[in-house]
Amino acid sequence: MKKYIIGVLMMFASINIMSATADSTVISLSDSIPALSKREIRRQRVAKRNLHYNILGGPSYTPDFGLLVGGSALMTFRMNPSDTTQRRSVVPMAIALMFKGGLNLMTKPQLFFKGDRFRIFGTFSYKNTIENFYGIGYRTNKDYPRGENTSEYRYSGIQVNPWFLFRLGKSDFFAGPQVDLNYDKITKPAEGMVHQPSYIAAGGTEHGYKNFSSGLGFLLTYDTRDIPANAYRGMYLDFRGMMYSKAFGGDDNFYRLEIDYRQYKTVGKRKVIAWTVQTKNVFGDVPLTKYALSGTPFDLRGYYMGQFRDKSSHVVMAEYRQMINTDKSTWVKKMLNHVGYVAWGGCGFMGPTPGKIEGVLPNLGVGLRIEVQPRMNIRLDLGRDMVNKQNLFYFNMTEAF
C-alpha cells in the first residue's frame, strides 16, 4: 500500500513537472514571437484583399480644358481571386468638371480572364466640353489661331469601344473583334470656324454639326509584356482594321487602319527604355470628328489634342523611365522608393495619305511618376511643342504607352 501511494504521488509529480515544462515552453515560444503592430496587421489584411484601389482628386489643369476639378481612380483585381498567378485586371477611371462648364468621364479597362486566355480591353467615354477645331491639314493647323472667336465649340459625345481578344493556342498572339460606336455633336461653333472650308464641306453649319458612326473590325495582337499597364520588358504589336458603314446604322462609309508597335527593355533595377512606332490612317468619307490626330496625352505630349489632324498620322518615340531605388530604412527613403521620373523624345508625321508627309512635329519632355500600387503609377508630364514653341502639362493614370 505504501508503495502504491508513493507511486501515485510520483505520477502526479511527473504530470505537474510535464505541465510546468509545457507551460514554460509555451511562454518561451510566445515570448520569442514579437507582437504584430496594428500597422503591420492592417498591411497584411490589405495584401490579402483582392480589390485594391486608389482615389485622387482636387483642383487641376489640362492644356485642352483649362482649370478644372478632377478625380482619378485606379482599381486592380483578379477575376479569379483564388488564382494568385493570374494577371491583375486594371481599371483606370477619370472624371473632370471644367470651370468653363463641362464634364469628361473616361475609363480604359484591361480585363484578364481564364488564365489570360481571354481579354477585354477598350475605351468608354462621355464628354460635354469646350473644344477647338483648327481645320484639316498641317498648313491650316499650324497657322490657325486658337480662341473663342476662331476655334472653340461646344462638344458632346459618347464612345463605346470594347475589344475582345482570344489567345491563339499557347502562343502570345491574340485575335478578336472590336466594336466602335460614336455619337458626336457640335454646337455653338465659333464665327471663324463656321467659315472654314473643311467644316462646311463636312456639313457643318452655324447651328453646328452631328454624326453617328458605327464600326465593326478586328484586331491581331502579339503581346509579351510582363505587365501591360507598366511594362518593364517585352513587346507589343497590334494590327487593327475598322469598317464604319451605313449598313451598321452609321451616317458615313469610311475605314480605319492602325498599326502600333511597342518595345520595352530593362536596363537596371526599375530602369526601362521604351520605344514605339505607331501609324493611324482613315480612308473614305471621313466624319469631321474621326480624322487621325497627331498629339494626344498618350503620344506627342505638348501638342493640343486635335490641333493637328489629317487622314494619316505617324509617331516615333523613345522614353527612359526610372524609379528611385532605396533601402527603405527610413520613412523618407520609403517615400522616395515610390517616386520616379521619365524623359522622352520623338517626332510625329502627318499628311493626307499614308505615303504623303506634309508636316513634321518634333516632341520632347520630362515627367514625374508616383507609384500608388505595385507597378501602377500616376504620371505628371511636361511636354514641348517644337512647332508652336509651347509647353503643356498632363496628369494621368498609368503610362503613356
C-alpha positions as CSV (number, residue, x, y, z in Angstrom):
1,M,0.0,0.0,0.0
2,K,2.8,2.3,0.9
3,K,4.5,1.6,-2.4
4,Y,1.2,2.3,-4.2
5,I,0.8,5.7,-2.5
6,I,4.4,6.6,-3.3
7,G,3.8,5.6,-7.0
8,V,0.7,7.7,-7.3
9,L,2.5,10.7,-5.7
10,M,5.4,10.3,-8.2
11,M,2.9,10.1,-11.1
12,F,1.2,13.4,-10.1
13,A,4.6,15.0,-9.6
14,S,5.6,13.8,-13.1
15,I,2.4,15.2,-14.6
16,N,2.9,18.5,-12.8
17,I,6.5,18.7,-14.0
18,M,5.4,18.0,-17.6
19,S,2.7,20.6,-17.3
20,A,5.1,23.1,-15.9
21,T,7.6,22.3,-18.6
22,A,4.9,22.6,-21.3
23,D,3.8,25.9,-19.8
24,S,7.3,27.2,-19.7
25,T,7.7,26.1,-23.3
26,V,4.6,27.9,-24.4
27,I,5.7,31.0,-22.6
28,S,9.1,30.9,-24.1
29,L,7.7,30.4,-27.6
30,S,5.2,33.2,-27.1
31,D,8.0,35.5,-25.9
32,S,10.1,34.7,-28.9
33,I,7.4,35.9,-31.4
34,P,7.0,39.7,-31.3
35,A,3.5,41.1,-31.3
36,L,2.4,42.5,-34.6
37,S,1.8,46.2,-34.7
38,K,-1.6,47.5,-35.8
39,R,0.0,48.9,-38.9
40,E,1.5,45.5,-39.8
41,I,-1.8,43.7,-39.3
42,R,-3.5,46.3,-41.5
43,R,-0.8,45.9,-44.2
44,Q,-1.3,42.1,-44.2
45,R,-5.1,42.4,-44.5
46,V,-4.7,44.8,-47.4
47,A,-2.2,42.4,-49.1
48,K,-4.8,39.5,-48.8
49,R,-7.6,41.7,-50.3
50,N,-8.4,41.0,-53.9
51,L,-9.6,44.5,-54.8
52,H,-7.0,47.3,-54.5
53,Y,-8.0,50.9,-55.3
54,N,-6.6,54.4,-55.1
55,I,-8.7,57.6,-55.5
56,L,-7.2,61.1,-56.0
57,G,-8.9,64.4,-56.6
58,G,-8.7,68.1,-56.4
59,P,-8.1,71.2,-58.5
60,S,-6.2,70.6,-61.7
61,Y,-5.3,71.9,-65.1
62,T,-5.1,70.5,-68.5
63,P,-3.9,72.2,-71.7
64,D,-7.1,71.3,-73.6
65,F,-9.7,72.2,-70.9
66,G,-8.0,74.7,-68.7
67,L,-8.8,74.9,-64.9
68,L,-10.9,72.0,-63.6
69,V,-11.8,69.9,-60.6
70,G,-10.7,66.4,-61.4
71,G,-10.6,63.0,-59.9
72,S,-8.8,59.8,-60.8
73,A,-9.4,56.3,-59.6
74,L,-7.3,53.1,-60.2
75,M,-8.7,49.7,-59.4
76,T,-6.8,46.4,-59.8
77,F,-8.2,42.9,-59.0
78,R,-8.1,39.3,-60.2
79,M,-11.1,37.9,-61.9
80,N,-10.4,34.6,-60.0
81,P,-9.2,35.7,-56.5
82,S,-8.1,32.2,-55.6
83,D,-5.6,32.1,-58.6
84,T,-2.7,34.2,-57.4
85,T,-0.8,33.6,-60.7
86,Q,-3.5,35.3,-62.7
87,R,-2.7,38.8,-64.1
88,R,-4.4,41.6,-62.2
89,S,-7.1,43.4,-64.2
90,V,-6.7,47.1,-64.3
91,V,-9.5,49.7,-64.5
92,P,-8.3,53.4,-64.5
93,M,-11.1,56.0,-64.4
94,A,-11.0,59.7,-64.7
95,I,-13.6,62.5,-64.1
96,A,-13.2,66.2,-64.8
97,L,-15.5,69.1,-64.1
98,M,-14.5,72.2,-66.1
99,F,-14.7,75.7,-64.8
100,K,-15.8,76.8,-68.2
101,G,-18.7,74.3,-67.9
102,G,-18.3,70.7,-68.9
103,L,-17.9,67.1,-67.8
104,N,-15.5,64.5,-69.0
105,L,-15.8,60.8,-68.0
106,M,-13.4,58.1,-69.3
107,T,-12.2,54.6,-68.5
108,K,-9.8,52.3,-70.4
109,P,-10.1,48.9,-68.7
110,Q,-7.8,45.9,-69.2
111,L,-9.6,42.8,-68.0
112,F,-8.0,39.3,-68.0
113,F,-10.0,36.1,-67.9
114,K,-9.3,32.3,-67.7
115,G,-5.6,32.3,-67.1
116,D,-5.2,35.2,-69.6
117,R,-6.7,33.1,-72.4
118,F,-9.3,35.8,-73.0
119,R,-9.1,39.6,-72.6
120,I,-11.5,42.6,-72.8
121,F,-9.9,45.9,-73.4
122,G,-11.4,49.1,-74.7
123,T,-12.3,52.8,-74.3
124,F,-15.6,54.1,-72.8
125,S,-16.2,57.8,-72.5
126,Y,-18.7,60.6,-72.2
127,K,-17.8,64.2,-72.9
128,N,-19.6,67.5,-72.7
129,T,-16.8,70.1,-73.1
130,I,-15.5,73.2,-74.8
131,E,-13.1,72.1,-77.6
132,N,-11.3,73.5,-80.5
133,F,-11.2,72.9,-84.3
134,Y,-8.2,74.1,-86.3
135,G,-9.2,72.8,-89.7
136,I,-7.7,69.8,-91.6
137,G,-4.1,69.6,-92.8
138,Y,-0.7,70.6,-91.5
139,R,-0.6,74.1,-93.1
140,T,-4.0,75.1,-91.9
141,N,-3.5,73.5,-88.4
142,K,-0.1,75.2,-87.9
143,D,-1.3,78.7,-88.6
144,Y,-4.8,78.7,-87.3
145,P,-5.3,80.8,-84.2
146,R,-6.8,79.3,-81.1
147,G,-9.6,81.3,-79.4
148,E,-13.2,81.9,-78.5
149,N,-14.0,83.6,-81.8
150,T,-11.9,81.4,-84.1
151,S,-11.8,77.7,-83.0
152,E,-14.0,77.0,-80.0
153,Y,-17.2,75.0,-80.0
154,R,-19.3,73.0,-77.5
155,Y,-18.8,69.3,-78.0
156,S,-20.9,66.4,-76.5
157,G,-20.3,62.8,-77.4
158,I,-20.3,59.2,-76.3
159,Q,-17.9,56.4,-77.3
160,V,-18.3,52.7,-76.6
161,N,-15.3,50.8,-78.0
162,P,-14.8,47.3,-76.5
163,W,-12.1,44.9,-77.8
164,F,-12.5,41.1,-77.4
165,L,-9.2,39.2,-77.6
166,F,-8.7,35.4,-77.6
167,R,-5.3,33.8,-77.2
168,L,-4.3,31.7,-80.2
169,G,-3.3,28.3,-78.9
170,K,-0.3,28.6,-76.5
171,S,1.3,31.4,-78.3
172,D,1.5,35.1,-77.4
173,F,-0.8,36.1,-80.3
174,F,-4.3,37.3,-79.6
175,A,-7.1,38.0,-82.1
176,G,-10.7,39.0,-82.0
177,P,-13.4,41.5,-82.9
178,Q,-14.0,45.1,-81.8
179,V,-17.0,47.3,-81.9
180,D,-16.8,51.1,-82.1
181,L,-20.0,53.2,-81.6
182,N,-19.7,57.0,-81.5
183,Y,-22.2,59.8,-81.2
184,D,-20.6,63.3,-81.8
185,K,-22.4,66.6,-81.6
186,I,-21.0,70.1,-82.2
187,T,-23.0,73.2,-81.1
188,K,-22.1,76.9,-80.7
189,P,-19.3,76.9,-83.3
190,A,-17.1,80.0,-83.3
191,E,-17.6,82.5,-86.0
192,G,-14.2,81.8,-87.6
193,M,-15.0,78.0,-87.5
194,V,-18.3,78.5,-89.4
195,H,-16.4,79.9,-92.4
196,Q,-13.8,77.1,-92.5
197,P,-13.9,75.3,-95.9
198,S,-13.3,71.9,-94.2
199,Y,-16.1,72.5,-91.7
200,I,-18.5,73.5,-94.4
201,A,-17.5,70.5,-96.7
202,A,-18.3,68.1,-93.8
203,G,-21.8,69.5,-93.5
204,G,-21.2,71.9,-90.6
205,T,-23.4,75.0,-90.3
206,E,-23.7,78.0,-88.0
207,H,-26.0,75.8,-85.8
208,G,-23.4,73.0,-85.5
209,Y,-22.7,69.5,-86.7
210,K,-23.6,66.0,-85.6
211,N,-22.6,62.5,-86.6
212,F,-23.2,58.9,-85.6
213,S,-20.6,56.3,-86.6
214,S,-20.9,52.6,-86.2
215,G,-18.0,50.3,-86.9
216,L,-17.0,46.7,-86.7
217,G,-13.5,45.5,-87.0
218,F,-10.8,43.0,-86.0
219,L,-7.5,43.0,-84.0
220,L,-4.4,40.8,-84.3
221,T,-2.1,41.4,-81.4
222,Y,1.3,39.9,-80.3
223,D,1.9,40.7,-76.6
224,T,4.8,39.5,-74.4
225,R,4.7,42.5,-71.9
226,D,5.1,41.4,-68.3
227,I,2.5,44.0,-67.1
228,P,0.6,45.8,-69.9
229,A,-0.2,48.9,-67.8
230,N,3.5,49.5,-67.0
231,A,5.8,47.1,-68.8
232,Y,9.4,46.5,-67.8
233,R,10.1,44.1,-70.6
234,G,8.5,42.5,-73.7
235,M,7.0,43.6,-77.0
236,Y,3.5,44.7,-78.1
237,L,2.5,44.6,-81.8
238,D,-1.1,45.5,-82.7
239,F,-2.7,45.5,-86.1
240,R,-6.3,46.5,-86.4
241,G,-8.8,47.5,-89.1
242,M,-12.3,49.0,-88.7
243,M,-15.1,49.4,-91.2
244,Y,-17.7,52.1,-90.4
245,S,-20.8,51.7,-92.6
246,K,-24.3,52.9,-93.1
247,A,-25.3,49.3,-93.1
248,F,-24.4,49.2,-89.4
249,G,-26.6,52.2,-88.7
250,G,-23.9,54.9,-89.1
251,D,-24.1,58.1,-91.2
252,D,-21.0,57.5,-93.3
253,N,-18.9,54.8,-95.0
254,F,-15.2,55.0,-94.1
255,Y,-12.3,52.8,-92.9
256,R,-9.6,53.0,-90.3
257,L,-6.3,51.1,-90.3
258,E,-3.8,51.3,-87.4
259,I,-0.5,49.6,-86.5
260,D,1.0,50.0,-83.0
261,Y,4.5,48.6,-82.2
262,R,6.0,49.0,-78.7
263,Q,9.1,47.5,-77.1
264,Y,10.4,47.6,-73.5
265,K,13.9,46.7,-72.3
266,T,15.1,46.6,-68.7
267,V,18.5,48.3,-68.2
268,G,18.7,48.1,-64.4
269,K,16.6,47.8,-61.3
270,R,13.3,49.5,-62.2
271,K,15.0,51.2,-65.1
272,V,13.4,50.8,-68.5
273,I,13.9,52.1,-72.1
274,A,10.6,52.0,-74.0
275,W,10.0,52.9,-77.6
276,T,7.1,52.9,-80.0
277,V,6.2,53.3,-83.7
278,Q,2.6,54.0,-84.5
279,T,0.5,54.8,-87.6
280,K,-3.2,55.7,-87.8
281,N,-4.9,56.1,-91.2
282,V,-8.5,56.8,-92.3
283,F,-10.0,56.4,-95.8
284,G,-13.3,57.3,-97.4
285,D,-16.0,59.8,-96.4
286,V,-14.4,60.6,-93.0
287,P,-16.6,62.5,-90.5
288,L,-15.2,65.7,-89.1
289,T,-14.5,64.2,-85.7
290,K,-12.9,60.9,-86.9
291,Y,-9.7,62.2,-88.6
292,A,-6.4,60.9,-87.3
293,L,-5.0,63.1,-84.6
294,S,-1.3,63.9,-84.0
295,G,-0.7,64.9,-80.5
296,T,-2.6,63.3,-77.5
297,P,-1.9,62.6,-73.9
298,F,-0.7,59.2,-75.0
299,D,1.9,60.1,-77.6
300,L,3.2,63.6,-78.6
301,R,2.6,65.3,-75.2
302,G,3.0,69.0,-75.7
303,Y,0.6,69.5,-78.7
304,Y,-3.0,70.4,-78.2
305,M,-5.2,67.4,-78.8
306,G,-6.8,67.8,-82.2
307,Q,-4.7,70.7,-83.3
308,F,-3.0,68.6,-86.0
309,R,-5.4,66.3,-87.8
310,D,-5.5,64.7,-91.2
311,K,-6.1,61.3,-92.8
312,S,-2.7,59.9,-91.8
313,S,-0.7,60.3,-88.6
314,H,2.6,58.5,-87.8
315,V,4.6,58.7,-84.5
316,V,8.1,57.6,-83.5
317,M,9.1,57.9,-79.8
318,A,11.5,56.7,-77.2
319,E,11.2,57.1,-73.4
320,Y,13.6,56.5,-70.5
321,R,11.8,55.5,-67.2
322,Q,13.4,55.1,-63.8
323,M,12.1,54.7,-60.3
324,I,14.2,55.7,-57.3
325,N,15.7,52.7,-55.5
326,T,16.2,53.0,-51.7
327,D,16.8,50.6,-48.8
328,K,13.5,51.8,-47.1
329,S,15.4,52.2,-43.8
330,T,13.6,55.5,-43.0
331,W,10.2,56.9,-43.9
332,V,11.8,59.4,-46.3
333,K,13.5,56.6,-48.2
334,K,10.2,54.6,-48.2
335,M,8.5,57.6,-49.8
336,L,11.3,58.1,-52.3
337,N,11.0,54.5,-53.3
338,H,7.6,55.3,-54.7
339,V,8.9,58.2,-56.9
340,G,10.4,58.1,-60.3
341,Y,11.0,60.2,-63.4
342,V,10.9,59.9,-67.2
343,A,12.4,61.7,-70.2
344,W,11.3,61.2,-73.8
345,G,11.8,62.4,-77.3
346,G,10.1,61.7,-80.6
347,C,8.5,63.0,-83.7
348,G,5.2,63.0,-85.5
349,F,4.4,63.0,-89.2
350,M,1.1,63.8,-90.8
351,G,-0.4,64.1,-94.3
352,P,-3.5,63.3,-96.5
353,T,-2.3,59.8,-97.3
354,P,0.0,57.3,-95.6
355,G,2.8,58.0,-98.1
356,K,2.5,61.8,-98.3
357,I,4.0,63.7,-95.4
358,E,3.2,67.4,-95.2
359,G,4.0,68.1,-91.6
360,V,6.8,67.1,-89.1
361,L,6.1,67.5,-85.4
362,P,9.2,67.2,-83.1
363,N,8.5,66.5,-79.5
364,L,10.3,66.1,-76.2
365,G,9.5,66.2,-72.5
366,V,10.1,65.1,-68.9
367,G,7.8,63.6,-66.3
368,L,7.3,62.6,-62.6
369,R,6.0,59.2,-61.6
370,I,4.3,58.3,-58.3
371,E,3.7,54.6,-57.6
372,V,0.3,54.2,-55.9
373,Q,0.2,50.4,-56.3
374,P,2.9,48.0,-57.3
375,R,3.8,48.8,-60.9
376,M,0.9,51.3,-61.2
377,N,1.8,54.9,-61.5
378,I,0.3,58.3,-61.5
379,R,2.1,60.4,-64.2
380,L,2.7,64.1,-64.4
381,D,4.3,65.1,-67.7
382,L,5.5,68.4,-69.2
383,G,5.8,68.2,-73.0
384,R,7.2,70.6,-75.5
385,D,5.5,71.5,-78.8
386,M,8.5,72.4,-81.0
387,V,6.4,73.7,-83.8
388,N,4.4,76.4,-81.9
389,K,7.0,76.8,-79.2
390,Q,4.8,75.9,-76.2
391,N,4.8,73.7,-73.2
392,L,1.8,71.7,-72.0
393,F,1.2,69.8,-68.7
394,Y,-0.6,66.5,-68.3
395,F,-1.9,64.5,-65.3
396,N,-3.0,60.8,-65.9
397,M,-3.0,57.3,-64.5
398,T,-0.7,54.6,-65.9
399,E,2.0,55.1,-68.6
400,A,1.5,56.9,-71.9
401,F,2.3,53.7,-73.9
